[in-house]
Each structure stands twice: as C-alpha cells, then as structure tokens.
Amino acid sequence: MAITRRTAIKTVLATAVGSAAAGATYGTAVERHRIGMTSAALPVTGLPPALDGVRIGLITDIHHSRLVPAVDVIAALELAMSAHPDFIVLGGDYVTFGDRAFVGPVAELLGTLRAPHGVFAILGNHDDDRDMPAALAGKGFIVLKDQRTKVTIHGETLTLAGIRFWTRRAENIARVVKGADGTVLLLAHDPRRLTEAAMLDVPAVLSGHTHGGQIVVPGVGAIARRSFPVLSGLGQRNETSIFVSRGVGTVYVPIRINCPPEVALVTLRRRAHA
C-alpha cells in the first residue's frame, strides 16, 4: 500500500515527539541522578615542580532542594572523598534561590568532607551573603569572599583567591590578587571571569555556574554555550587556563540531557611560558 506524504510527515513527527518525550523522561528520572567523576589536568603557567601533580576535588552547584535530594549530594561527596584530593574547593550555589530551609541541611552534609590541606568555599549567585557562609564556616571550612588564603604543599605556596559572583570588574579582582605569594588559583563561580583573570595574568581559574548547559541537544548543543567562554571542561585564554565543572544539581527544571552531573578531580600540571 502506498504511503502518502501526509502519512510520512505524521510518522516522522510522531517519532520525533516520542524520542523527545523519552529523552525528557530519562533526563528527569535517571540522568540527573547519574553522578560521575571527571578527571582533568589543568596546565598552570609557572607552576613550581613541587606543585606539579597537586590534586583538587571540585564540587559545585549542588542546589540542594526538594528537587536535588540528600542522596544525590551524599553520592557526590563520597565520590570526591574516594579520590583522596590534596584539598577540596566548593564552588558555590549550595541551595537554590537562597532557600534558608536547605542552608543548614546542606552544610550538615558537606560537613563530612575532609582533605589533608583543607576545604575552601566560595559563594554563587544563589547563595545569600550571611547564612550560607556562616553555615559553611561553622563546619570548619574557609569561606573566601573577595579574599585569599595560602596553601603550602611540599614547601611551595599556592594562593587561593576567592571572589563573589557579583565581583566582576578587573580592578576589584585585582585588589584580591595583588601582592599574592606563589602561584595564584582564582576561584570564581562564574567562568566569565576568565576574561579578567587573563587580563591580570592569573594563571588558572576554577569555576562552575553553567551546569554544562544542563540540556544539550544533539546536533544543536546547549543554548547557554553562547553566554560563556567555556561551558564545561578545560579552556584557555592567553596564558590563563580554566576548568569549568558541570556541577551536581539542577536549577529551574529537574532535568539533565546529554549532560550528566559530576564532581571533578583537577590535577595541576606545569606549563612553561610561551
């Protein structure tokens, strides 16, 4: 029996709708909970030989809420701890829209984290400026709000400079990094700060915020990709390298498609000046 053009079009549309529905169902029920470990080597200009191979656990964009349950957070923390990093960086957005109902609970969960050289935190755009940092500090973590601190490993200094999400101007970031000892690692929730870091000759940046796009359409990519210099993974501008994590949770809609959640193990590697 001959197939008419109308029948063919209806068949194609039905298949497309069915595939989209199946993908959305999988992204909601399965993929957003499928937390994995990503390992990356971050090249750092001028890194001393003694710091080559330092391993950083990066956990960001947890968004603990009724849509991101404690079981997912616990799975992420256990993955990070299983990698035995030298120190841990918490990259912001611990809750969604500053929801105070989850500030205490997420801090309790994070309080299980331990690393030989400490746990350091910055704030994201969803975090308030008082309750969340106080809860994290109460667990013994160093919270960097336009501040820096030092980590000494094998006799060499690594300066961690943490900025607020809303600290965007190069001159304000410059005040945080000016006069820093040793190698500077900028902790910036928003990867768009790569631009300012490169202007200031900061050798490396750790970021989150993007969720990797959260929904990545085959053949199209993520809608958010145009907004950021790097959506996920490694990137570089001039002598400055960056790693951007896809993060743990979700925001706005409880779904991930072709963009599973992650915790990251970032290993610092030497890179000579060009």
C-alpha positions as CSV (number, residue, x, y, z in Angstrom):
1,M,0.0,0.0,0.0
2,A,1.4,3.4,-1.0
3,I,2.4,5.8,1.8
4,T,1.1,9.3,1.3
5,R,3.3,12.4,2.0
6,R,0.9,13.3,4.9
7,T,1.3,9.9,6.4
8,A,5.1,10.1,6.1
9,I,5.2,13.5,7.8
10,K,2.9,12.4,10.6
11,T,5.1,9.3,11.1
12,V,8.3,11.5,11.3
13,L,6.7,13.9,13.7
14,A,5.3,11.2,15.9
15,T,8.8,9.6,16.0
16,A,10.4,12.9,16.9
17,V,7.9,13.7,19.6
18,G,8.3,10.2,21.0
19,S,12.1,10.4,21.1
20,A,11.9,13.8,22.8
21,A,9.5,12.6,25.4
22,A,11.7,9.5,26.0
23,G,14.7,11.7,26.3
24,A,13.0,14.1,28.8
25,T,11.8,11.2,30.9
26,Y,15.3,9.7,31.0
27,G,16.8,13.1,31.8
28,T,14.4,13.6,34.6
29,A,14.3,10.1,36.1
30,V,17.8,8.9,35.5
31,E,20.5,11.2,34.1
32,R,20.2,14.0,36.6
33,H,20.9,11.5,39.4
34,R,23.8,9.7,37.5
35,I,26.7,11.5,39.2
36,G,30.2,10.7,37.9
37,M,33.8,11.6,38.5
38,T,35.6,13.7,35.9
39,S,39.4,13.9,35.9
40,A,41.2,16.8,34.3
41,A,44.8,18.0,34.0
42,L,44.9,21.8,34.4
43,P,48.0,23.4,32.8
44,V,49.3,26.2,35.0
45,T,51.9,28.6,33.7
46,G,54.9,28.9,36.1
47,L,53.7,26.2,38.5
48,P,56.7,25.1,40.7
49,P,57.8,21.5,40.2
50,A,56.8,20.7,43.8
51,L,53.2,21.6,43.0
52,D,53.0,19.6,39.8
53,G,50.5,16.8,40.4
54,V,48.6,18.5,43.2
55,R,45.0,17.2,43.1
56,I,41.9,19.3,43.8
57,G,38.5,18.0,44.4
58,L,35.9,20.4,42.9
59,I,32.3,20.2,44.0
60,T,30.0,22.9,42.7
61,D,26.3,23.8,42.0
62,I,24.8,21.4,44.5
63,H,21.5,23.2,44.6
64,H,20.2,21.1,47.5
65,S,16.4,21.4,47.4
66,R,13.3,19.3,47.1
67,L,14.4,18.6,43.6
68,V,18.0,17.7,44.5
69,P,17.8,15.2,47.3
70,A,20.3,14.5,50.0
71,V,21.0,11.1,48.5
72,D,22.4,12.8,45.4
73,V,24.5,15.2,47.5
74,I,25.9,12.3,49.5
75,A,26.8,10.4,46.4
76,A,28.7,13.4,45.1
77,L,30.6,13.8,48.4
78,E,31.5,10.2,48.6
79,L,32.9,10.3,45.1
80,A,35.0,13.3,45.9
81,M,36.4,11.7,49.0
82,S,37.1,8.5,47.3
83,A,39.6,10.3,45.0
84,H,41.7,11.5,48.1
85,P,42.4,15.0,46.8
86,D,45.0,17.2,48.5
87,F,42.3,19.8,49.1
88,I,38.7,20.5,48.2
89,V,37.1,23.5,46.6
90,L,33.4,24.1,47.0
91,G,32.3,26.3,44.0
92,G,29.0,27.9,45.2
93,D,25.3,27.5,44.7
94,Y,24.7,25.2,47.6
95,V,21.0,25.8,47.6
96,T,18.6,27.4,45.1
97,F,17.3,31.0,45.3
98,G,18.9,31.2,48.8
99,D,16.3,28.9,50.3
100,R,17.1,29.0,54.0
101,A,15.2,25.7,54.6
102,F,18.2,23.9,53.0
103,V,21.1,26.0,54.2
104,G,21.6,24.1,57.4
105,P,20.9,20.7,55.9
106,V,23.4,21.1,53.0
107,A,26.0,22.4,55.4
108,E,25.5,19.3,57.6
109,L,26.0,17.1,54.5
110,L,29.1,19.0,53.4
111,G,30.5,18.8,57.0
112,T,31.6,15.2,56.3
113,L,34.2,16.4,53.8
114,R,37.9,16.2,54.8
115,A,41.2,16.7,52.9
116,P,44.8,16.9,54.1
117,H,45.1,20.6,53.2
118,G,41.6,21.7,53.9
119,V,38.3,22.6,52.4
120,F,37.7,26.0,50.8
121,A,34.5,27.6,49.7
122,I,33.2,30.5,47.6
123,L,29.6,31.7,47.0
124,G,27.4,31.5,43.9
125,N,24.6,33.7,42.7
126,H,22.0,31.5,44.5
127,D,23.7,31.9,47.9
128,D,23.0,34.6,50.4
129,D,25.8,36.6,51.9
130,R,25.3,35.7,55.6
131,D,23.5,32.4,56.4
132,M,25.3,30.2,53.9
133,P,28.9,31.4,54.6
134,A,28.2,31.2,58.3
135,A,26.9,27.6,58.0
136,L,30.0,26.6,56.0
137,A,32.4,28.3,58.3
138,G,30.7,26.5,61.2
139,K,31.9,23.3,59.6
140,G,35.5,24.5,59.7
141,F,35.7,25.5,56.0
142,I,37.5,28.6,54.9
143,V,34.9,30.8,53.0
144,L,36.6,33.3,50.6
145,K,34.5,36.4,49.9
146,D,36.8,38.6,47.8
147,Q,39.6,37.2,49.9
148,R,42.6,35.0,49.5
149,T,44.4,32.4,51.6
150,K,47.5,30.2,51.3
151,V,48.0,26.5,51.0
152,T,51.6,25.2,51.5
153,I,52.3,21.9,49.8
154,H,55.8,20.4,49.6
155,G,57.2,23.7,50.8
156,E,55.7,25.7,48.0
157,T,52.8,28.3,48.3
158,L,49.6,28.1,46.3
159,T,47.4,31.1,46.8
160,L,43.6,30.6,46.6
161,A,41.8,33.8,45.7
162,G,38.1,33.5,46.0
163,I,35.7,36.1,44.6
164,R,32.0,36.7,45.0
165,F,29.7,36.1,42.0
166,W,29.0,39.8,41.8
167,T,32.7,40.8,41.8
168,R,33.2,41.3,38.1
169,R,35.4,44.3,37.4
170,A,39.0,43.7,36.8
171,E,40.1,46.4,39.2
172,N,38.1,44.7,42.0
173,I,39.5,41.3,41.3
174,A,43.0,42.9,41.1
175,R,42.6,44.0,44.7
176,V,42.1,40.4,45.7
177,V,45.1,39.0,43.9
178,K,47.5,41.9,44.2
179,G,50.7,41.0,46.1
180,A,49.8,37.3,46.4
181,D,52.6,34.9,47.1
182,G,53.4,31.9,44.9
183,T,51.0,30.6,42.2
184,V,47.5,32.1,42.2
185,L,44.5,30.0,41.6
186,L,41.3,32.1,41.1
187,L,38.1,30.5,42.5
188,A,35.3,32.2,40.6
189,H,31.8,30.8,40.4
190,D,31.2,32.4,37.0
191,P,33.6,31.2,34.2
192,R,33.2,34.6,32.5
193,R,35.8,35.8,35.0
194,L,38.3,34.1,32.7
195,T,38.4,37.4,30.8
196,E,39.6,39.4,33.8
197,A,41.9,36.6,35.1
198,A,43.7,36.7,31.7
199,M,44.0,40.5,31.9
200,L,45.6,40.2,35.3
201,D,47.9,37.3,34.4
202,V,46.3,34.9,36.8
203,P,47.5,31.5,35.6
204,A,44.5,29.4,36.4
205,V,40.7,29.5,37.3
206,L,38.2,27.0,38.7
207,S,34.5,27.7,38.0
208,G,31.1,26.2,37.8
209,H,27.7,28.0,37.3
210,T,26.9,26.8,33.8
211,H,25.7,23.2,34.7
212,G,27.4,22.3,31.5
213,G,24.3,23.7,29.8
214,Q,22.1,21.1,31.7
215,I,20.2,20.3,28.5
216,V,22.5,19.6,25.5
217,V,20.5,18.9,22.3
218,P,22.3,16.5,19.8
219,G,23.4,18.4,16.7
220,V,22.5,21.8,18.3
221,G,24.4,21.8,21.6
222,A,23.5,23.8,24.7
223,I,21.6,27.0,24.4
224,A,23.8,28.5,27.2
225,R,27.0,27.9,25.3
226,R,27.0,31.4,23.6
227,S,27.0,33.1,27.0
228,F,30.2,31.6,28.4
229,P,33.8,31.4,27.2
230,V,33.8,27.8,28.4
231,L,30.7,25.8,29.1
232,S,32.3,22.8,30.7
233,G,35.8,21.2,30.9
234,L,39.1,22.8,30.1
235,G,39.7,26.1,28.3
236,Q,42.4,28.8,27.9
237,R,42.8,32.5,27.2
238,N,46.3,33.7,26.6
239,E,48.4,32.2,29.5
240,T,45.4,31.6,31.7
241,S,43.8,28.2,32.0
242,I,40.3,27.3,33.3
243,F,38.3,24.3,34.3
244,V,34.5,24.6,34.5
245,S,32.5,21.8,36.2
246,R,29.0,20.7,35.1
247,G,28.2,20.6,38.8
248,V,26.0,18.3,40.9
249,G,22.4,19.6,40.9
250,T,19.9,21.2,38.6
251,V,18.0,24.5,38.6
252,Y,14.7,25.8,37.1
253,V,13.8,22.3,35.7
254,P,14.8,19.0,37.3
255,I,16.3,17.5,34.2
256,R,19.7,16.9,32.5
257,I,20.0,15.7,28.9
258,N,23.4,14.6,27.5
259,C,24.9,16.5,30.4
260,P,25.3,14.3,33.5
261,P,26.2,15.8,36.9
262,E,29.8,15.5,38.1
263,V,32.3,16.1,40.7
264,A,35.8,16.8,39.4
265,L,39.3,15.8,40.3
266,V,41.5,18.6,38.9
267,T,45.3,17.9,38.7
268,L,47.6,20.9,38.4
269,R,50.3,20.4,35.8
270,R,53.3,22.6,34.9
271,R,53.2,24.6,31.7
272,A,56.2,26.8,30.7
273,H,55.7,30.3,29.5
274,A,55.2,30.5,25.7
